Each structure stands twice: as C-alpha cells, then as structure tokens.
C-alpha cells in the first residue's frame, strides 16, 4: 500500500511538471559577502609581530540564469545556475604582501510563492567556492589555491512586474562553509 501511495504522488508530481508553464530568465546585480579580511589581517599581525595594512572588496558582480516552472499562478519552482566575480583582499607588511581572491558558482532550486506582484522563495543550493592566494616574500611569490563545495539554503523575495524582476536573495553556507554567506541584490527579466 505504501508503494502505491508513493507511486501515485510521484506520478502526480511528474504530471504536474510536464504540464507546468515554463519560462526562462536572467538576473544580474551585486553580491555582498564578508571575506573576514580584518580577522585574516589580525592573524598575520599576530604571527609576524608587525602592523598589517589591508584592503578588500565588499561586493562583486553576480549573474544567474534560471527556469521558472509555474504549477499554479501562486506556486512556482525555480532551478538556476549562478556565477560571481571575485572578491579580493591584499595584506601588506613593509615590502611583503599577501593576496587572496574568492569566487563562487553553483546551482539552486527553490519553491516560489507569488502574491500579486510580490514573490517569496525558499530552497537549497549546491555551490563551489574557489579561493586563490599568493604570498610575496622578497622577490619570490608563493601561490596557494583551494576549492570547496557543499550545500546550503536560500531565502529571498522581491517584485515581479510584467516581465521584470527586482529582488534580494540570501545564500547560506557557500561551498558548504558555515562562515561563507552572501546576499544577492538583483534586477532581471523573465521571457
């Protein structure tokens, strides 16, 4: 009996997806993330016993392509792919310096509830966080690269008027790292 119920629900879901209205869209804007450059500078200062000067980016560009499946006028599902530019930081001690750079990419899926022009969404993402760092001591530069991947949740909302969208989405745990979150402020179109 349980297998029959599971089969029935799975069949209804597949049938609804097959009959859903599908639209495509693109969003672009700024993503804000805290690189914790002040913490890194303090660690370098503690290790070196010197004052560390640093500069860092607080935001970079982000783009997202997505498919929107409308089950009803109020309930949709979105599946998307996103990509960010790099957030960079530079740390300097006298003539020596260290740099680090991070960018992210991934896929996401969310249920979206529409109420008139407003929409709210909640879902999950699977993302990859890429980090590159280099340390210059004297005239020698040492390069370090690292990539982590994992999942997290997302929540957001905004306005959709005609085929234009404006919104804000919070992505938690980028690359599966509990300290790596980002906030995406965007505009976009649905066609």
C-alpha positions in Angstrom: 0.0 0.0 0.0 2.8 2.4 0.9 4.5 1.7 -2.5 1.2 2.5 -4.3 0.9 5.8 -2.4 4.5 6.8 -3.2 3.9 5.8 -6.9 0.7 7.9 -7.0 2.4 11.0 -5.5 5.5 10.6 -7.8 3.2 10.3 -10.9 1.2 13.4 -9.9 4.5 15.4 -9.4 5.9 14.3 -12.8 2.5 15.0 -14.5 2.4 18.5 -12.9 6.0 19.3 -14.0 5.2 18.1 -17.6 2.1 20.3 -17.7 3.7 23.3 -16.0 4.2 26.6 -17.8 7.9 27.1 -18.2 9.7 30.4 -18.5 13.3 31.3 -18.7 15.0 34.3 -17.0 18.2 36.0 -16.3 19.2 38.1 -13.3 22.2 40.3 -12.6 23.4 42.5 -9.8 25.7 42.7 -6.9 26.6 40.1 -4.3 27.8 41.2 -0.9 30.0 38.9 1.2 32.2 39.3 4.3 35.7 38.0 3.5 36.7 38.5 7.1 39.7 40.4 6.0 40.1 42.0 9.4 40.4 38.6 11.0 43.0 37.5 8.5 44.9 40.7 8.9 44.9 40.2 12.7 46.2 36.6 12.3 49.0 37.8 10.1 49.8 40.5 12.5 49.9 38.1 15.5 52.2 35.7 13.5 54.5 38.4 12.2 54.5 40.8 15.2 54.1 43.6 12.7 51.3 46.0 11.8 49.3 44.8 8.8 47.6 47.1 6.3 44.9 45.7 4.2 42.3 46.5 1.5 39.4 44.3 0.5 36.3 44.2 -1.7 32.9 44.2 -0.1 30.9 43.3 -3.2 31.3 41.9 -6.7 29.0 41.2 -9.7 26.8 38.1 -9.9 24.7 36.6 -12.7 22.1 34.0 -12.6 20.2 32.1 -15.4 17.1 30.2 -14.4 14.0 28.2 -15.5 10.7 29.0 -13.8 8.0 26.3 -13.6 4.5 27.6 -12.8 2.4 24.9 -11.2 -0.3 27.4 -10.5 -0.5 31.3 -10.6 0.7 31.4 -7.0 3.1 28.4 -6.8 6.3 28.2 -8.9 9.5 26.3 -8.8 12.8 27.8 -10.0 16.0 26.0 -10.9 19.0 28.2 -11.7 22.8 28.5 -12.3 24.8 31.3 -10.7 28.3 32.7 -11.1 30.1 35.5 -9.3 33.1 37.7 -9.9 36.0 37.7 -7.5 36.2 39.3 -4.0 39.8 40.3 -3.5 41.9 41.3 -0.4 45.5 42.5 -0.1 47.6 42.4 3.1 50.9 44.3 3.4 53.7 44.2 5.9 56.5 46.6 4.8 57.5 45.4 1.3 55.9 42.0 1.7 52.3 41.3 0.8 49.7 38.5 0.6 46.6 38.5 -1.6 43.5 36.3 -1.6 40.6 36.1 -4.1 37.3 34.2 -3.9 34.6 33.5 -6.4 31.6 31.2 -6.4 29.3 29.2 -8.8 26.6 26.7 -8.3 23.0 25.6 -8.9 19.9 26.3 -6.9 16.3 25.2 -6.6 13.5 26.9 -4.8 9.8 27.0 -4.3 8.4 30.4 -5.1 5.1 31.8 -3.8 3.6 34.7 -5.8 1.1 37.2 -4.2 0.1 39.8 -6.8 3.4 41.5 -7.8 5.4 40.2 -4.8 7.2 36.9 -4.6 8.9 34.9 -1.8 11.2 31.9 -2.2 13.0 29.3 -0.1 15.2 26.5 -1.3 18.6 24.9 -1.5 21.8 25.4 -3.4 24.8 23.3 -4.3 27.8 25.6 -4.7 31.6 25.7 -5.2 33.8 28.3 -3.6 37.2 28.9 -5.2 40.0 30.6 -3.4 43.4 31.7 -4.7 46.0 33.2 -2.5 49.6 34.3 -3.0 52.3 35.5 -0.6 55.2 37.6 -1.8 58.3 37.5 0.4 61.2 39.5 -1.0 61.1 38.8 -4.8 59.5 35.3 -4.5 55.8 34.7 -4.8 54.1 31.6 -3.5 50.7 30.6 -4.8 48.0 28.6 -2.9 44.7 27.5 -4.4 41.7 25.8 -2.7 38.2 24.8 -3.8 35.5 23.6 -1.5 32.0 22.5 -2.4 28.8 21.8 -0.5 25.2 22.7 0.1 23.2 25.4 1.9 19.8 27.0 2.0 18.5 30.2 0.3 15.6 32.6 1.1 14.6 35.6 -0.8 11.9 37.8 -2.2 11.1 40.7 -4.5 8.8 42.1 -7.0 7.8 40.9 -10.5 6.1 43.4 -12.6 5.2 42.3 -16.2 8.4 40.5 -17.2 10.8 42.5 -15.0 12.1 41.2 -11.6 13.8 43.0 -8.7 14.8 41.2 -5.5 17.1 40.1 -2.8 18.3 36.5 -2.1 20.4 35.3 0.9 22.6 32.2 0.2 23.9 30.4 3.3 26.9 28.2 3.6 28.6 28.8 0.3 30.7 25.8 -0.7 29.4 24.1 2.4 31.3 26.5 4.7 29.2 27.8 7.6 31.1 31.1 7.7 30.6 31.9 4.0 27.3 33.6 3.2 26.3 36.0 0.5 23.5 38.4 -0.3 22.4 38.9 -3.9 20.7 42.2 -4.9 19.5 41.9 -8.5 17.3 43.0 -11.3 16.3 40.7 -14.1 13.9 39.7 -16.9 11.6 36.7 -17.5 10.9 35.7 -21.1 
